[in-house]
Amino acid sequence: MAFFKKIFQNNPKIKKIIGAIFLLIGLIALITPFTPGSWLIFVGLELLGIRFLLWDKIKNKFKKQ
């Protein structure tokens, strides 16, 4: 895991490329029989740096519990 973290921190282009690939695969999974793979949309968005609007609220809710 530390290996991938190091690669992503040193090469932001690789992180964006992998994020775009996950996003594309997730979108394809929505319209094909790969429906369980559609969660890759969220992984791709996160790698591209697009945070969800409610992410901080959700994170704080789980921290309180």
Residue frames relative to the residue before (quaternion, step in Angstrom):
aa qw qx qy qz dx dy dz
M 1.0000 0.0000 0.0000 0.0000 0.00 0.00 0.00
A 0.6441 0.5206 -0.3233 0.4578 3.58 0.99 -0.80
F 0.5828 0.5861 -0.3635 0.4298 3.57 1.13 -0.64
F 0.6935 0.4658 -0.2734 0.4769 3.58 0.88 -0.96
K 0.6130 0.5489 -0.3421 0.4538 3.57 1.05 -0.74
K 0.6562 0.5147 -0.2985 0.4641 3.55 0.98 -0.89
I 0.6494 0.5117 -0.3136 0.4670 3.59 0.97 -0.84
F 0.6805 0.4933 -0.2964 0.4536 3.59 0.89 -0.92
Q 0.6722 0.4944 -0.3059 0.4584 3.60 0.98 -0.75
N 0.7150 0.4499 -0.2568 0.4694 3.58 0.99 -0.76
N 0.7929 0.2125 -0.0939 0.5633 3.61 1.12 -0.61
P 0.1610 -0.8220 0.5375 0.0978 3.62 0.10 1.19
K 0.5721 0.5873 -0.3897 0.4194 3.62 1.15 -0.47
I 0.6389 0.5187 -0.3245 0.4663 3.59 0.99 -0.82
K 0.6324 0.5341 -0.3253 0.4571 3.57 1.00 -0.82
K 0.6741 0.4834 -0.2942 0.4746 3.60 0.96 -0.83
I 0.6383 0.5217 -0.3299 0.4599 3.58 1.00 -0.77
I 0.6723 0.4797 -0.2970 0.4792 3.59 0.89 -0.90
G 0.6291 0.5331 -0.3289 0.4602 3.58 1.03 -0.75
A 0.6608 0.4970 -0.3034 0.4736 3.58 0.96 -0.85
I 0.6317 0.5252 -0.3313 0.4641 3.59 1.03 -0.76
F 0.6595 0.4947 -0.3091 0.4742 3.60 0.91 -0.89
L 0.6365 0.5269 -0.3258 0.4594 3.57 0.99 -0.81
L 0.6654 0.5015 -0.2955 0.4674 3.57 0.92 -0.89
I 0.6567 0.4954 -0.3097 0.4768 3.59 0.92 -0.87
G 0.6458 0.5239 -0.3161 0.4567 3.59 1.00 -0.79
L 0.6589 0.4949 -0.3091 0.4748 3.58 0.99 -0.80
I 0.6340 0.5091 -0.3243 0.4834 3.57 1.03 -0.75
A 0.6426 0.5417 -0.3213 0.4363 3.58 1.02 -0.80
L 0.5932 0.5812 -0.3701 0.4164 3.59 1.13 -0.50
I 0.7873 0.3279 -0.1650 0.4954 3.58 1.00 -0.76
T 0.6837 0.4220 -0.2822 0.5243 3.58 1.27 0.06
P 0.6930 -0.4800 0.3265 0.4274 3.60 -1.22 0.06
F 0.5487 0.6146 -0.4000 0.4015 3.62 1.24 0.02
T 0.1180 0.8643 -0.4848 0.0635 3.58 1.16 0.57
P 0.6453 0.5020 -0.3684 0.4426 3.67 0.85 -0.63
G 0.6399 0.5375 -0.3305 0.4385 3.60 1.16 -0.34
S 0.4641 0.7102 -0.4371 0.2986 3.59 1.23 -0.06
W 0.5190 0.6263 -0.4241 0.3983 3.63 1.21 -0.19
L 0.5242 0.6415 -0.4094 0.3822 3.58 1.23 -0.28
I 0.4989 0.6327 -0.4311 0.4062 3.59 1.23 -0.32
F 0.6952 0.4783 -0.2764 0.4599 3.56 0.86 -0.97
V 0.6254 0.5210 -0.3355 0.4742 3.58 1.06 -0.72
G 0.6628 0.5123 -0.2995 0.4566 3.57 0.95 -0.87
L 0.6516 0.5060 -0.3160 0.4685 3.57 0.97 -0.82
E 0.6470 0.5150 -0.3202 0.4621 3.56 0.99 -0.79
L 0.6687 0.4901 -0.3060 0.4680 3.60 0.95 -0.80
L 0.6596 0.4911 -0.3074 0.4788 3.57 1.12 -0.60
G 0.5513 -0.6458 0.3762 0.3708 3.57 1.26 -0.15
I 0.5136 0.6181 -0.4341 0.4071 3.57 1.22 0.24
R 0.1761 -0.8037 0.5643 0.0683 3.54 -0.37 1.25
F 0.5025 -0.6356 0.4972 0.3103 3.50 -1.19 0.59
L 0.5929 -0.6147 0.3909 0.3432 3.56 -1.04 0.75
L 0.7683 0.3554 -0.1876 0.4982 3.56 0.98 -0.79
W 0.3509 0.7797 -0.4746 0.2092 3.59 1.23 0.06
D 0.6739 0.4931 -0.3108 0.4540 3.60 0.86 -0.89
K 0.6391 0.5184 -0.3289 0.4634 3.59 1.02 -0.74
I 0.6546 0.5023 -0.3107 0.4718 3.58 0.95 -0.85
K 0.6565 0.5185 -0.3063 0.4542 3.56 0.94 -0.91
N 0.6674 0.4955 -0.3007 0.4676 3.60 0.93 -0.85
K 0.6186 0.5523 -0.3440 0.4404 3.58 1.04 -0.74
F 0.6998 0.4537 -0.2727 0.4796 3.59 0.93 -0.87
K 0.6148 0.5416 -0.3539 0.4510 3.60 1.10 -0.56
K 0.6400 0.5344 -0.3220 0.4485 3.59 1.07 -0.72
Q 0.6677 0.5024 -0.3072 0.4554 3.58 1.07 -0.65
